[in-house]
Structures are given as structure tokens and as C-alpha cells.
Amino acid sequence: MQHTMRRAVTATAATVGVTALTAALLVPSAASADHRNLPSRATGVARADAAVSLPAGQGRTVRDVVTDSDGAQHVRYDRTYRGLPVLGGDMVVHLAPGGAWAGTQRATGADLAVPSVTPAVRAATAADQGVAALRSAHRGTAFRQAKAKPQLVVDALHGTPRLAWRTTAVGLDSLGNPAARVIVTDARTGARIDAWDALETAAGDGASLYGGNVPLETTLSGSSYQLKDPTRGNTYTGDAQNKTDLCLFGICFSRAPAVLFTDADNHWGTGTTADRATAAVDAQYGTDETWDYYKTVHGRNGIAGDGKGSYNRVHYGSNYNNAFWDDSCFCMTYGDGDGTTFGPLVALDVAGHEMSHGVTSRTAALTYSGESGGLNEATSDIFGTLVEWSAGNTSDLGDYLIGERIVKPGFGKAALRFMDKPSKDGSSADCWSSGVGNLDVHYSSGVANHFAYLLAEGSGAKTVNGVSYNSPTCNGSTVGGIGRDKLGKIWYRALTVYMTSGTTYAGARTATLKAAADLYGASGADYAAVGAAWSAVNVN
């Protein structure tokens, strides 16, 4: 139904948290497949289990199953060795229509066996290293609390498999805003292997309240309405009451609340920040449009593909200049911005960006470091952009700018990132080079963002939807675009079927070419366009 401006808003006294989500009604994705006489998820898993055996000591758990319209299936696993999770151990078993084995794709082809699963470095030492890595990555920040949680793993992501500690360190600054860092260390020697940010953020991507009047599906409870959508897995939006988390990635102190918004007349918000419900409208609307994009375009039933709704928290922290997806709560969190650099971070492309991190975590799980980290961020930029185009909101037109609606004069640029020429932000890479993986993931993502723009729109100067672009190529070529719809379908299939946790830019080229061949044939113009767009950003 259509909703206009609200007049009265309250919040429920109870905090709605993770427990409520785990009890939510699920709609198995296999149900629709059975309806079309396609093999179910369980059938695909059974066939894949039977087709591929594992060496002694290895185990596996199913992460995702993709079923094609012709009955072919792709079963994605995480692997363990002697009960330990294996970083970079993920694999995809491909099944032809009818269930015959059609190939297996592994993040690593190395033997996962390690000489011993007994660490020489104590867990407490790994925890100390994690906290030190967090403080080092945020020099000048005085954390009022910092803790770390080590997990013993086999690291196959960085060459020859070895026993390692994967330690997540979290802290809160003086305003209560969170920071988190993952560090991987050798469990035999203590040597550092890798480290990356654990909060998958848009680094300030967001929006002010410019969505206009938008439709919302709500829930009538007694005589009042709840901002909870029963048509999209009971997704809901709550007020964080300017509090912050003391719980990240399994390290829990306490959580900021998500006090469910309610309303007397089902007309929410006033379009201004003076009403706390207005930001909630934007957040809920962004969630709705993201859900609809993945369902309508890609047939994905919710972020995890299981019909389960996520939830939103708005008004998080004090002048918090960020928004983030947290997989441990399966939730989206938005700050209000400081009013000088950014406005409230509840824009449509921000919602699409952050929730796409959730999709990535349930599919390829691209490691948030190096080239795979850049691809992780680019995946969210690409799908956040496509969500914005898909929504067709005349108050927030589709474009190839990231976070253009939230930036304030203090930021000094028209947007956070620019897909046609990423270097316009002053830091992002337009072209691949051997050192691109050393950049912050928000900047190494530029290579894939540039590829995506070129594949959709082509090179050169043009105006699209009222915005002027001028996209160069890195090899001096002229390339033509094949449109946003094909870009989205190719990238989604590559992400969910062919990419793995350690995919590099070269691997992304291979994955998208395979996806294009599956969708449009290996001898057609679309397949050639994918190759040409990658070559245009120096990925050959």
C-alpha cells in the first residue's frame, strides 16, 4: 500500500534482537524448484556428496546451492581438516542436468593436510597479536575497550596449507563506534600471514532522506502498525537509540537495540531528520528494493536464499559516519552522519551495497583482503548501483555514482566513488597492476567497478539518465556496452557459481567469461564484450 507522511510514532519497549530472527518462518528455496520439477536442494547435495569424495581427515559443509533452469546444479562447500575450518578450502561441485558430475572448482588444489593440528603459539598470544593489529590499523584512536577471539584454522588461502590462528579483534572508540580487524598468524611460529578489516562497510556510503513518498508493507498489531514486512521474510527496522554495539563477530559485550518502530496511522516519517521515523522509512525501503531486485532478477529468495528477512538499525552511535552489514546478527546498521561530511547513511544504493555483502558472505565469501577484497567491495558497489536503477525512484535516479546523495560540502567531492573513472575519488585504481591488491579494498575495487561500467555502458563520453560520464580505457581501446541487465546477470552467476574465497582479478575474468558463456553462449557478442571490458582495465 502507499504511505504518505506520518503524524505519530512510538517505539516498542522490547528490544527485538537476534533470537527473534532465528525463530522467523523460513520459506525454503527448494519449494519453488520442486514446483517446476527441478531437483531440490537436498537432491543436489546428495548427488554432489556421492560424486566427489574427500581424502581422509577432510570434512565439508554446504554453504549454498544454485539450481539452473535446465536442472543443472552447483553445490558450494566449505571444507574442514581434522575438524578445523579451512581458509581457502571452499569448492563448488557442478552437476549436469540429470545429476551427473560436470566438474569441481576448488579455491586451492593443494593437499589440505598439515603436519600437526596442535599449535605451538597459545591462543592468548594470538589474541594479543589481534588487539595489537587492531590498534596498529587505527593509530591515533583511543579504544576504550578492545577484545579478541582466536580460532584455530588451516590456512590454504596463502600458499602451502599451514596451521594458523584466525583472530578477530574488536574495539570501541571514545564515542562507542566500532572497529574490527581480522589477523591470520602462523600457529607454529606466530608470524603474521595477513590482516584485513572485519567490518564490511561502504566507508561512508549513504544518503540523506531524498526517496520521496515510497510504498511500505507493514504489520498490524492490535491498534498500531509495526515497521515489519511480512511479505519479505518479516524484515523490520528498529531504533538503535544512538547506542552502539559491544558485540561483533561472536565477541559479545552487549548490542545496541533495534527497538521496533510503530505508528498509529500507517503513515511514516515526515521527510526530515527531525522525525526519527524518517530514517527508518529509508532503511526499510532500501531493504525492500534490495530484496525485490535479487528475487525478481536473480530468483534469490532473501539475502541468504532461504526466505529469511534481515533487520535494520537506524540512529546508531553518535554522528557515526558509516553504515555496515554484520553477518553475525544478519542485520544492517546505519549511522546518522556528522552533518558536515555526511548526512544520514540510509540511501538506496547504500542499502543495496551493504546487503550485498550478506549475499557475498553466503556465496563466494570473497576474503576481505587483497584482490579478493577489492572484488568483494566491487560486488557490493555493482549490485548497490543495480538496485538503485531497478527501483526506478524519480527522487533518487539510477546512476553510476556511489553515495552521491549523502555527501555534504565538507566531503569535498560529488560522491564517494565513481564507476566510470574510479580515480576521480583521488584514491581508487582505474586499471589493474601487480600492486593493486596492496590498496585498501575500497580503492582496489575500482578495477572491477570500471570493468562493470564499461561492460554496461561502453567507453567514451556520454550522458546517462542526466549524468555526464567519460570512461577511458587502460589499453586505448574502444569498447561497447551490453547493458545493465546483462552485467548484473553475468556478475551474479560468476559470484554464486564460479568465484571462491580467494578469487583474484584474473580469476574474476575467468569466472565472468564462464558465466557469460553459460548465459549467452561462448561465441557471441556478449561473451566477447566481457573479455574486451576486462582487457580495457588491463586484466588479461
N, C-alpha and C positions, 0 to 999 in steps of 0.2 A: 504493500500500500504506500501511497505518497504521504510524506510527512513534511510539514512546514515548521515555522518557528515554535519553540516550546514556551510555556509560561511558568511551569513549576517543576522542580526537580529535587529529589531527595536521594539518599543512598541507603541501602540496606545496612543493618547493624552488623550482620555477619560478614566475615571475610570469606570470599569464595576462592579456594586455592586448588592445589594440585589434586587433592583427594577427590574433589568433585569431578574433575576431568576424568580420572581413571574409572569412575563409575558411569560415565556417559555411555549412551546407547551407541553401539557400533553398527555400521552398515557394511558388511564385507564386500570388497570389490569383486569377489568371485561370483556373487549372486548375479550380477549383470552378465558376466561371461557365460554362466550356465544357461541363462535365458536365451542366449544366441547359439547354444550348443557348442560353445568353445570350451576347451579344457579349463578346469578350475585351478585356482592357486595350488591347492593340495595335490592335484594330479601332476602339475608341473614340477613341484618339489619332489614328489615320489619318483618321477621319471628322471629328474636330474640326479637325485641321490643314487639311483640304480646305474646311471650312465657313467658316472665319474667316481672312482674310488680314490681314497686318500691313503698316503703312506702311514705306517704305524706311528702313533703318537699325535697325529693331527685330528682335529675335530672341526666342525663347521656349524654355523647358524645362519638361517635365512634372513637376509635384510630386505629384499624386495623381489617381486615377480612382475614382469611385464608380459602381457599376452597380446599378440598382434591379431589383426582382424582375420588372418588366414589360419589361425590356430598355432602358429609358431610361438614359442615362449622363451623367456630369458630369465634365468633364476640367478640372483645375485647372493653370494655368500660372504660372510666373514669367517676367517679360519682361526683356529687355536692350535697351539703346540703344547702338549702335555698340560692342557688346561689353561694356558696363558694366552691372552689375546695377542694376535699378530698384527702389528702395524704394517700396512702394505701387503697383507695376506689375502685381501679380498679377491674374489674371482667371480666371473659370470659364466654360467653354463647355458649354451644356446641349444634349443630343441627345435627341430623342424616341424612343420605341420604333421600331425600323426604321432609325434613324440620321439622320433629318432634323434640321437645325439648329432648336433651340427657344428660342434666346436666348443672350445673353452678358452676364455680370456682371463689371464691372471695379471694382477698388478706386478708380480715378480715371478720369474720362472725358477728362482733359486730354491734349493732344498731348505726347508724351514728349520731343520734340526740344528740345535745348538749344543755344545758340549755339556752344559750343565744348566739347570734352572734354579740353582742356588746362588743368590747374589753375594758378591764379596763386599759391596757397598751397602751399608744399612739403610733402611727406609728413612730413618730420621735424618741421615746425611743428605739423602735425595730431597727431602722436604726443605732442609736448609738451603740447598742449592736452588730450589724452586723459588723460595722467597727472595733470595739474593738476585735471581734473574728478573723477578718482577720489579724489584727496586731499581735495578740497573736500567731496565727498559723505560722507567718513569722517573728519571733523575729530576730532582727538584720537587717531587711530590712527597709530602709527609703523610704516610699512611697511618691512620690511627689504629687500624687492625690489619693484620696480614697472616694468612694461614696457607698451608699447602697440603695436598693429598697425593702421595706417590702411588703408582700402580705398576706392578711388575709385568713386563710385556716382552715379547720377542720383536725386535725391530728389523723388519725386512724392507723398510722404506728407503734406507740409506745404504744400499750395497749389501755385502755379505751379512746374513742374519746374525744377530747377536742379542744376548740378554740385555735388557735395558729397563730403566725406570722412566715411566711417562708421568711426570709430576705436573699437576695443575695448581698454580698458586693464585690466590685471590686476595684483594685488599680493598679498603675503603679510604678515600681521601678525607680531608677535613670537613667537606660538605656531605660526606656519605655516599659519593658517587663511586661506582665500582670500577675496578681494573682487574684483568685476569691474564695470566700468561702460562703457556704450556712449555715445559722444557723436557727434552729427551736426553738422558745421560746413560752412558755405558755402565751397566750394573756390576761389571767386573773391575773397571778401572776408575770410574767416576768422571771420565772425560765427557764433555758436552758434545752431543751429536747434532741437535737442532733445537730451535725455540721459535714460538710464534704466539701472537695474540690469541686469546681464547674467546673473547667476545667478538662475534662476527657482526660488526657494525657497519653502518654506512658513513661513519666518521662525520656525522652532522647532516647526512642526507635527511630531508624532511620538508615540511610545508607549514605555512600559515593556513588559516581557515578560509580557503577560497573555493571550496567544492560546490557552493550554492546549495539549493534545496535538493536533497537526494532521498530516494526511497529506502526504507528500512523495514526489515521483518523483525517483529518484537514478540514478546511472550506476555500474555495477560495473566496476572497472578492476583487473585482477589479483585480488588478495585483499582489496582495500579498496573502499569506496564513495566516490564523489565527489558533492558537493552541486551537481549539474548535471542539469537536467531535459531529457531527450531528447524528451519529448512536447510541450514548449513552446519549440521553437527552440533547444535547448541553453542556455537561461537558466541562469546559475550565480551563486554567491555566493562572494566571497573576502574575506580579511582584509587590511585596509589597514595593519595593524600600527602604528596610531597615527601614521602618516606622513601627509604632505599633498602635494597637487599643486603642481608648478611648471609646470603646463601647462594653460591654459584657452583655449578658443576659438581654437585654432591658434597660440597663443603658448606655446611649449613650453620648459620647462627640464628637468623630469622629472615622472613621475607617481608618486603613491602606488601601491603594489602592489595586486593583487587575488589574493592567494595562496589558491588554491582549497582549500576545506575538504574534508577526507577523514575517513572514520570506519571503524572496524573491523567494527562490527556493525549498521550502518544504523539505529541509534537515536541521535538527535542531540540535544544540549543537555541541560540539567538544569532549565531554567525559572528559573535565577538568573543574575545577571551575573558570578558567579564563574567560569562556563564561557564562554569566548569564542564557542563554537559556538551558544549560545542566541540571541544577537542575529542570527546568521546564519540560524537557523531562521525567526525572524520576518520577516526580509527576503525570504527565498526564498518563504515562504508568501504574503506580500503581493504579490510578483511573480506568483505562480501565480494568485491570486484576481483580480488585475487583468487578466491575460491572459484568463482564463476569462470574466470579465464582458464584455470587448469582443468576444470570439469568440462567446459564446452569445447575447448580447443584440443586438449590432450587426453580427455577421458579419465583424468585423475580425480578420484573422489576424496578430496581433502588433502592437506599437506603431506600426511603420511600414506595416503592412498587407502585409508581404512575407514573413511567416513567420519572420523573423529574431529571435532572442532577444536581450535586453539582458543586462547583468550588474550585480551588486550589489557594493559595497564597504562593509563594516562596520568599526567601530572606527577611524574616520577622525579624525585630529588629536588634540588634547589637550583634553578637556572641551568638545568642539565642540557648540554648542547649535543645530544646524541639520541639515537634510538637503536634498539638491538633485539635480535631474536635469541632466546635462551632455550636450547633444546631440552635442558633438564626440567623445565616447567612447561615446555611446549607452549610458550607464550611470547607475545610481542610487548615491548615496553617502550614508552615514548616520554622524552623529556619535554619541557616547555620552552627550552632555549633561553638565552640571556637577554633577548630583545634587542641586542646590538649587533651581534654576529648572525644569530639565527632566531627565527620565530619558532612557535610550537612545531615539533617534528612529527606531524601526523599527516603528511601529504600522501597522495595516492601512490606515487612512484616509490616512496619510502616503504609503505606497507608491502607493495609488491616485491621490493628489493629484500626486505628483511625476512618475509615469509618464504621467499625462495631459498634462503639459507636453510630453512627447515626441509624443503624438498631435496636440496643437495645432500643434507645430512642423512636422509633416508634412502638415497640412491647411490651416487658415486662417492659421497663422503670425501670430496676433494680436500686433502690436507691443507690447512690454513697457513702455508709457508711455501716459499719458493714459487716456481711457476704454477704449481697446482693451486697455491693460494691465490695467485692472480686470476686463474680461471674460476675459482670459487667466487671471488668478488665480481668478476665479469658476468658470471651466470646470473647473479642477483641484479646487476645493472641491466642486463639484457631483458630478463623477464619482468623486472620492475617497469622498464620502458614499455614492454609489450602489454602489460596490464593497463598502463595509462592510456595507450592507444585503444585497447579493447573496450575500455569503459565508455569512450565517446562522450565525455563530460565537457560541455561547452564552456564551463567555467575553469576547466583545467585541461586544455587541449593537449593531445598527444604530441610529443617532441622527442628529440634525441639529447636532451639536457637532463642531467641528474641533479635533483634537489633545487631546481630553479625557483620554486615558489617560496622557499623558506629563507633564502639568503637575505640578509639585511645589509645596509650600506657598509657596516663595519667589516663584512667579509671581504669586500673589495673585488668580487667577481660576480658575473651574472648567474653562475651555477656552480655546483660542486665539481662536476665533471662534464666533459663534452665528448660525445661519442664520435663525432665526425673528425675531430682533430684533438685527441686527448691531451696533447701537450699544452693546449690553451689554458689548462689549470695551473701551469707552471711546474708540474712535477711528474705527470704521467707520461708513459712511453707511447709514442705513435707506432714504433717499429720494433720488431724482435731483435735482440742482440744477445750474445752469450752471457751478459751480465744482468739481464732483465730480472732474473729470479732473485737478485740481491736487493731489489727495491721493495719498499712497503707494498703489501698486496693490493692496496687501494690504487697504487700507481702502476704496478706491473700488469694490472687488469686492463690498462689502456690498449695493449696489443689486441686483445680479444674484443674489446669494445669497438676499436677501429675496424677490425675484421667484420663485426656484426653490422655496423653502419654501412660499410662498403657492400656487403652481401645483400642488404636490404635495398639500399638506395643508389649505389654506384658512386664513382669518384666525381670530383669537379664541383663547380659552384651550382647551387640550386636553392630554391625556396620550397620548403615542405610545410604545409599547414601554417603558413605565415611566418616561419622562422627561416632565416638565411643560414645556409651551410656551405662550406667549401672544403671538401675532403680530399687531401692529397694521397698519393700512393708512395710507398717507400722505394719502389723499383722503377718509377717513372711510367708505369703502365696506365692505361685507361680501362676501367672495369665497369660493367653494367650491373645493376641490381636486379634481384629476383623477387623483391617484396618482403614485407614483414612477416606475412603468414608462413611463407616457406622458411625464412630464417628461424622462426620460433619452433616449427615442427622438426627441422633438422637439428637444432641445438638440443631440444628436449629428448629426441631419440638418442643422440650421441651421449647425453648426460646419463640417461636411465638404462641404456643398453651397453654402451661401449666404454665410457670413461671409468677409471678406477681411482683409488685414493691418491696415487702418485702420478696421474697423467700430467705430462708436460705439454708445452705448446706444439711440439712435433706430434705428440700423441693425440692432441686435440684435432689437429689437421686430419690425421688418420681416422679418428672417431667420427668426425663430421662428414668425411667423404664416404665412409661406410653407411652412415645414416642417410645421406643423400642418395646413395645407390639403392638402399632399401626402399626409400620413399618414391624416387623419381627415375630410377634406372641409372646404370653406370656409364651410359653412352650419350646421355642427353645434355642439354644446355645447363640445367640446374647443377648437375654434378661438376661440370666444367667451371661454373661460376664459383662454386665453393673453393676449388683449387686455386682459381685466379685471385680470389679475395685473400686467401692465406698468403699467396706469393706476394700480393701487394703490400703486406705488412712484414715481409721478409721471413715468413715461416714456410719453408720448402721441404 
